[in-house]
Amino acid sequence: MVQAPQFSWRFLLPKYWLLWLGAGLLWLISWLPYSVLMLLGKGLGRLLHRTLASRRKVAKRNIALCFPQMPETEQNALVKRNFEETGKALFDTVIGWWWPTCRVKKLAHFKGHEHIQAAIAEGKGVLLLAAHFLHLEGAGRVFGLTHPSVGFYRPHNNPLMDYLQYHGRIKANKFMVGKRDVKGLIRALNQQEVCFYLPDQDYGRNRSLFVPFFAVADTATTTGTLLFANAANCVVIPVITSRLSGNKGYQVEALPALTPFPTGDDTADVIKVNQWVEQAILRQPEQYMWLHRRFKTRPDAGMPSLYKGD
């Protein structure tokens, strides 16, 4: 279990003043209506689209690799919308970390509650599979209203930022375990906790299989899902998070548990996880984190990078 960072008087030193200024400004802005925050985020995203050329190229490359049949004009439009959602993500974080519960409840929509309840009633832990959507900080806070959860946590390198990040995220979580504390997450699952796990990024060659993801035939995909499902007394339940149109807030939809899972065929099981991620992305492709180099690890270390020149 990650110990909560404590406030330190050194946080008042001049080297932290700029961070305090930025956090204070965001806290003041956070009191604006949700619709205004999303409008500001959209504008910020358009600015980022113009200025972050390297990340724009990564997003474009990912989308081109995944959807090769999509016309280039549509790919470019999707990249632009994706950056708008990236700008909104800053304010999703503000909402998730700092909004009072009474305000968050007005944005909260939950479907599939019964799937989680059924697993808990059977005396099992719940391994929730989520994908890296840009609104995840806001949606995570919504999920915490009904099911305070457990998840991996990576401390921030800046101690003040780590203090703010931890105490912001803990509002949606019962507790958190270190990002490498595999035994800690297994222990939580065996204690019938609801635990989040995000299996959709490139975590390197270790504990990965190369299986299809959209049109990329050999995508490094973690087998961590199978590790937890095999080692703990739990069921695996996918959740799809969404930012709803019309400024209605966030929806968290729990799907039926994956059964049978795992099957003993690791390749088939990992493919099944990727197919679920694809299903989630296709609902709202503009809201996915395309800025991550998802295909950086190649089956053969000597193969050329798919991001050459980016």
N, C-alpha and C positions, 0 to 999 in steps of 0.2 A: 504494500500500500504506500502511495506517495504521501509523504508528510507535507502538510500545508506550509508554504513559505510564510515566514513571519515578517512583519513590518520592521524595517531597520532605519535608524536615524541617518544612516549614510545615504538613503534615498533622497535626502534633502540637499545633498551636495550639488554644486553647479552642473556637474556632468549629466545630471538627470533632469535638469530644469526644462530642456526642450521636450522631453517625453512627457513630463507633467503638463506642460502647456498644451501639447497635442491631445492628451487624454482628457484634460479639463474642457477643451473646446468641443471634443466629441461628446462629452457628457452633457454639456449645455445643449448641443444640437439634438441629442437623443430625445429631448422633451418635445420636439416637433412631432406633428402627426405622422403616422406611418406612411401615408401617401406622399408627403413632402420628402421624407427620408428616401423613399424609393426614387423620386424624381431627381434628388441630388445625386444619388448613387448612379443613376443612368447617365447624368451629365459627366460625373467623374469617370465612368467607364469609357465614354467617348473620348475624353482627354487621354486616358491611358492607351486607347487604341491608336491614337496618333503618335504617342511618345515612346511606347515600349515596343520598339521594332522587333527586338529579338524574341520577345514572348509572342508577339503577333505572328511571327514566322512559325513558332512551335505549334501554336493553335491551328494555323492554316495547314501545316504539315500533318498533324494528327487527323484532322478532319478529312484531308485528301486521302490519307492512307485507309481510313475506316470506310469512307464513302466514295470510292473511285468513280462511281457512275453518276455522282451528283455534279451538275454543271458548275463550272468555276464561279459563275456569278452567284449561285446559291451558296457555294462554299464561303465566298467572301462576305455575303450577307449574314451567314451563320456566325462567322468569326466576329463580326461587328456586334451582333446581338450578345455573343458570349462575353465580350468585353463590357457591355452594358451591365450584364449580370455580375461580372467581376467587381465593377464599381459598387453595385448594390451590396455586395458581400461585406464591405466595410461596415455598413449600417446594420446588416444582419448580426454582425458581431456585437455592435453596440446594443442591439435589442436583446441578444442572448445573454450578455454579461450584465447589463445595467438596468434593464426595464423591470419595474415591479411586477409581481405576478398578476395583479389585477389588469394591467395593460396587455400582458402576454396572452392571457386567457381570451381576449377579444380576437386574437389572430390564430387561435388554436383549432385545428381540425384533425380528428383522429379516426381512422378506419381500421378494422381488423383487430380490435382490442381483444376479441374472443380467442384468437389464436394464441396469444401470449398467456391469457388467463388459463386456457386449457392445459398448457405445458406446466404452468406453476401448480395447478391443481393436481397434476400427476406426480408432483414432487421432483420435478426436473428443473435444471437451470435452462436459461434461454440464451443462445448465441445468436445475436442479431446481426445479419449481414447488411451493411449499408454501403452506399457508393459515395465517392467524393463529389458531391454537388456543392456548388458555391454558396448556397444558403444554409449549409449544415449547422452553423452556430445557432441560427434562429430556430431551425427545425429541431435541433437537439434540445433546446430549452422547452419547446412545446412538448416533446416526448417526456421530458422530466416532470411535467405536471401530473402525469398518471403513473409513470414507471421510472422513478429515479434509478439510474443505471450505473454500470461500471465500464470503464474503457481504458485503453492505453493512453498514457500521457507522456509527452516529450517536453521536459523543462526548456524554457527559453534561455538563450545564452545571456541575455541582459537580465540581471536579477530583479530589477523593478518591473520589467515587462513580464517576467515569470510570475511575480507576485500578483499583478493585475490579471494575467491570463488564468492562473489557477483559481483565484477567488471568483472570477467571472464564470468559469466553466463548472465549478463545483455546484452552482445553483441548479444545474440540470442532472447532477450525478450524485449517487450515494457515496462513492469514493472512486479513486483512480489508482491504477497501477502503472509502474514504469514501462516504457515502450518495449523493453527487453525482458520484462518479468513474466515469462510464459507461465511459470508455475503459479504465479499470483493470480493470473486470469483463470487458470484451470481450477484453482482452489475456490475462487469466487463462483464459478459455474457449479461446482460440487456443493456449494452452499445455497444453491437455488437462486442465484442472483441473475439479473438480466444484464447481459454484457454486450457492448458494441464491438464489432470487428469490421474493418474496411479492407477487403481483399483485392481492390481493383487498381492498385498502382504497381509500378515496377520496383520491386524490392531487391532486385539483383538476382544473381544466379543461384545463390544458396537457398535450398528448400523451395525451388521453383520447377515447374514443368513448362515446356513450350507448346502451347495449344492455341487454337484459333480465337481471335477476338475481332469481331466484325470481319473485314477483308484481309486482315494481317494473319497469315497462317501460323506463324511461330511467334507467339507473344509470351514473354516471361510472366508466368502467373503463379503466385504463391500457393503453396500447399498448406499454409497455416490453418486454413479453414478445416482441413481434414485432421490436422494435428489436434486441434481443440475438440472437434466432434468425436474423435476416437478416444481421447484421454479423459474426457469429462462426462458426467451423467447429465446430458443436455440434449435439447432439440435445436435444430438450426432453422431460424425463421428469417426470411428476407424482409427488409422494410424498404419502401420507396418513399423518399421525401420529395416534396414539391413546393415551389412558391406559386401560390394560386394567382390567377389573373384577377383584375379588378381590385387590386389592393386588399384582398381578403385574408392575406397572411400565409400561413404554412400548413401543409397537410402531411401527416405521417400515416402511411398505409402499411400495416403488417399483413403479409401474405401468408397463406397456409404453409405449415412447416414442410421442408424438403424431406420427402420420404419415398423410398428408403434412402438414407444418407447418413454416413458414407456407405457405399456399396461394396467397397473392397477393390474397386477398379479406380485407382487414383486418377488416371488420365480422364476417364469418363466423368468423374466427380468434379474435377477442376473445370472441365468444359461446361458442365452444368452451371457452375458458379458464374463463369463468363457469360453464358447465355442469359442468366438472370440480370447481370449488369447491363447487357445490351438492351434487354427489355426495359429496364429502368431508364436508360439514356434516351431511347427512342420516344419516350413520353414527352421529354423536354430537353432536346439536345443542346439548346442554348444555355441551359443551367448547369451543365457538366463542367468539370475542371479540365478543359482541354489544354491549359497552359503547362501541364505537367508532361515531361518527356516519357510518355507511356511506353515507348518502344525502344528505349535506349539500350537495353540488354539484348544482344543478339545470340542465336543458338550457338554460333561459333565465335569466340572472342576475336578472331581475325577478320570477321566479316565487316564490311564498311558500315558506318553509322547511317541510320535512316534520317538523321538530322544534319548531315554534312552541310556546312555552310551556315547553319542557323545559330 
